[in-house]
Amino acid sequence: MIPLPQLDSNSDEPIYRQLHARIKTSIQDGSLAPGERIPPTRELAGLLGLNRTTVAAAYELLEAEGLIRGHVGRGSFVAGPNDPNLATASGAMDWEDRFVANRAPDPPVPVAAPGTHLISFTSARPAAELFPLTAFRTACREVIDGPEAVEILQLGSPLGYAPLRAYLQGQKRQDEDLLITNGCQQALDLLQRLFTRTGDCVLVEDPIYPGLRNVFAHAGVRIVGVPVGPDGLDVDALPRLIARERPRLIVVTPSFQNPTGATMPLAARQALLRIVREHRMVLVENDIYAELRYQGPDLPSLKQMDDSGETIQMKSFSKLAFPGLRVGWVTGPRPVIGRLAELKQWTDLHSDQLSQAVLLRFAQSGSLESHRQRMVEAGRARLHAVLSACERYLPQGSRFTRPQGGMNLWVRLPDPLDASELLPRAQRAGVSFLPGRYFAVSRQEPGALRLSFAGLPPEQIESGLAILGRVCQEELAAARAAQSAGLAPVIV
Ligand SMILES: Cc1ncc(COP(=O)(O)O)c(C=O)c1O
């Protein structure tokens, strides 16, 4: 039998991680023997007074590490003696013991059984079938056959490929500069290293893109969430949070935020800039989705609105075209870009120049703009499809956001539905999504989930939501049946 672990609710380490660590120790020191059955999530949750999803998250991690195995219908068991993950007992290197980097705070994303055909709303990425491959191949050929090929294949500047930087600089001011990065993700990592130390506070949207949260979490930075509503970041909550937390940095995605799809109106953008200036805070604008507007009037970016030039803006080609090329950029005050370039140089010398040169050729030939227009048209049809399918298929009492662009939409299912518990059932039925817990900072919403709709054609969006709606209805019916069974009068 599993020894009941001691968990500390005041610790900074999430409870599911503590539970994972305790069970892992029991497996490694032999208190839990290979082949031994561990209690089902519901039972252990009951014994420990925890939410079932917390226990499920710990089990997912143990399973991902090969320490336990789940058998459908029979529960989970400690993995067998030949499992390489149990090698510490036989004297092999205990790698976990050597690692000093913090682990990602999220449990791994559950994957469907091999061979399952899934309609996947899981990933915020462009539709591969819309990639303009002919134009892209032409751009590749022109670059490789062109006179700059040798220079492109030689080592270059840490700031990025100069002709692409010149192309992207547009309206840049004299006191600003631009650094090419391996996507916005690397820009976030560099900004974290430049501006924050362990224990510092950063304000982010809640819910938030996990890749952003994890970069700061890894560095031991305190991440404080600012609630996101239908109009994006709740600007009114800022003064109180700033006074209480003294943050070093705030990161905001004003257009088509991930995961909610929300956009900040002009007045909220103006108010945000006022507050940031008043408190002399560093503002990072994540403008990765701005080119994908399907409805409504365009809004200026925070960077465009900021007369001081102090806003640091991140952009990327990833959402528009070819995320595999990993090309993004940061624009900001010269001293900031200079130091970011230095940090980048220590990491990877500079970003791949062939990708940059091909994207530049692709843009200069006009192909990027015509592709953007096609993406916007397709996105508009996909947004329309997801909104009408949500209305049609999600159970009564569901709420969902109404983005005007981007790739994501946020759904809140009615009580007592729990999106994490629903996911394995939905995957077996043929549809996948990401539960809200992957995006939570401090507000846990068990009924919330993200639908990334832009990568799916309208017919699949419709079919996927029909399946999800059916799974929700079945789960609700089961919950109602369990409830009425529990409420049956006691016979005395
Ligand atoms: C809000 C947000 N920021 C950053 C990224 C990372 O983008 P990139 O591919 O440019 O690194 C993503 C990707 O999903 C995102 O949604």
The ligand as a Gaussian input file, in Angstrom:
#p B3LYP/6-31G(d) Opt

LIG

0 1
 C        1.498000      34.322000     -27.025000
 C        2.649000      33.578000     -27.628000
 N        3.886000      34.051000     -27.443000
 C        4.953000      33.418000     -27.964000
 C        4.823000      32.246000     -28.695000
 C        6.059000      31.594000     -29.272000
 O        6.162000      31.964000     -30.604000
 P        7.431000      31.708000     -31.552000
 O        7.083000      30.569000     -32.434000
 O        7.606000      32.989000     -32.291000
 O        8.605000      31.429000     -30.671000
 C        3.548000      31.726000     -28.922000
 C        3.373000      30.472000     -29.669000
 O        2.365000      29.800000     -29.572000
 C        2.427000      32.408000     -28.374000
 O        1.181000      31.974000     -28.564000

